[in-house]
Structure formats: structure tokens, C-alpha cells
């Protein structure tokens, strides 16, 4: 086999399409291998550069190929799509990956370790359990309302609702039995969520980056954990603005002919990370409007001239920039008591 300098690989559950080129960009490999043949094929191949779209199981295959001595580069799917020529199929996708990874300014996704993926799984399990709890609590409130039983907003009010249901003898026996099943399911969910959050607390206490980011107003423990686990090497971003743009907190640019037209935010990057930053910024603005806590002059002026949602996105953008600065520099967050401006100083 001729010497292969670069291989683009399109992955799936059972079949893997390979597209390789030599030093002169001549195609020297077009082959489809099955999952059982994958590692055997690459074990026989001299160390080379392999490109894979960052999708399901891509980090697993990247680690496996790296263990064989190959250099693996994960590419965001949206950066590969422009290189797909005409019809889309596995061979065209593999060729597009091979072409895209050769571009000098292409951006790559760092390969996650097993420990990193385990923590991300922990965060994902927590998020799923919270969604289930919300669905269950809404269902319980809806059923109870049909019998004239209501309580105020908030998860903490549900236990009071269960007590009222248990003491209401006018309810049919079937309804009381079903409410009892819902209550038990709700309490089991609460216990599982508490166990997951205890595990997260243990991990956060061991991670120095998370502890530093948690001190930034609006970035709570969950936001700090997501920033650390979902952010690639912060050194690969030239500035905090590039980092905020990667998250999707900068406006879309539709400029042409010298006329600048900016739209809404791009919504690029990870949705969970962006959402938790905007939620944290929204809480900060709510407390600022109520006159609680320290409010920087910049934030006070922003609240006066912008609608609440626009102000929240702008504040989330600033929080992302501060987080990038802390991750790159290793500094500790400090808030000046005189200027009340968000700032960072060496720790």
C-alpha cells in the first residue's frame, strides 16, 4: 500500500468508510471496513493523521486510534458540510472529512478522556432527572387541580399538596391511590437527584478550576462544571469574544456591501452551556432590579436602556469572557468594592 499521509473516516454503527490521500494529495485509499475489522486494519497501518466528525462514539474511536500511535483530529460536523460535493453518501462524507482536515485554519475538537466523559454523563443524568421531575410535578398539579386542590409555585410546595391530598376524605379511593403512587415516584426522584448532586459536589470540590469559576456572579456550580467539562482547551481561543462566539452569545452577521447588519445571537455551540449562562444572568438582573446585592455601573446602565432578555444575553456574554480569562490565566475572580466592576486578579 502506498504511504498514506491523511485519512478521513465516516463512522456509523457497523460500517466505516475510509478515504486516504498521499503527500501529493492523490487518492490512494477508498475502502469500507466493518466494526470488527477496524482496529485490525489500523494496527497494520503506519502512524498517520486521521480525521473524524465529532459525533456519537467519535471520542471513543479517537482514543482507540491514538493508542495505536495515530494522530486523530475531531472536526465539528458543520465545518465538514461545505466540503461535501453533490450527493451525500458515506464515501462523499469521508472525502469531505479528509479535505476539511487539511485546511490550515480548520478548528478541531479536543479528544475527551474517559474521566471527562464520565463527569459529562453525570451532568446529563442530572439534567434528565430534573426534566422527569418537572414533568411529574406538572402532572400531579394538573390532576390535583381537577379535584380543586392547588398550591403555590415551586417544588417545595408539592409535599404540602401531598399532605392535603392524604387528608382529603372526599377524594375517591382510586384517586387517592394514584396520588399515592405519584407521591412515591416523586420522592424516589428527589432521592436520586440528591445522590447525583452529592457526587457532583464531591467532584467540584476536587476541581480547582470549578471552584474559581463558581465565585463569578451568575456562574453557579452547574455553570462552572459545564464550562470546565464542555470547553475545549481555552488557549485555542484568541480572545474572550471568540469564546463567547463559540458558545453562541454573539450576534449573527449579515453584512454586505459595506453595510453592517447584525441579527440575533447565533445559538452556536452547546445549548446547555449557553442556557445555564443566560439563566444565571437573568437571575442577576432580577436581583439587581429588586435592589439586592452589588450592581456594577455597567449593568445598571444596561438594564435601563435594554429589554430584560437582551440585557441577560449581554451579561451572559460578559460572564463567558470573564470565565475564559480565568481559565486561560489561572487567576482568581475578585470584585472591586469601589467600582463594583467584574474583574479578575491573580490568585
ABEGO torsion letter per residue (X at the ends): XBBBABBBBBBBAABBBBBBBBAAGBBABBBBBBAAAAAAAAAABBBBBBBBBBBBGAAAAAAAAAAAGBBBBBBBAAAAAAABBEBBBAAAAAAAAAAAAABAABBBBBBBBAAAAAAAAAAAAAAAAAAAAAAAAAAAAAAAAAAGBBBBBEAAAAAAAAAAAAABAABBAAAAAAAAAAAAAAAAAAAAAAAAAAAAAAAAAABAAAAAAAABBGBBAAAAAAAAAABBBAAABABAAAAAAAAGABBBBABBGGBBBBBBBAGBEBAAAAAAAAAAAAAAAAAAAAGBEBBBAAAAAAAAABBAAAAAAAAAAAAAAAAAAAAAAGBBBBBBAAAGBBBBBBX
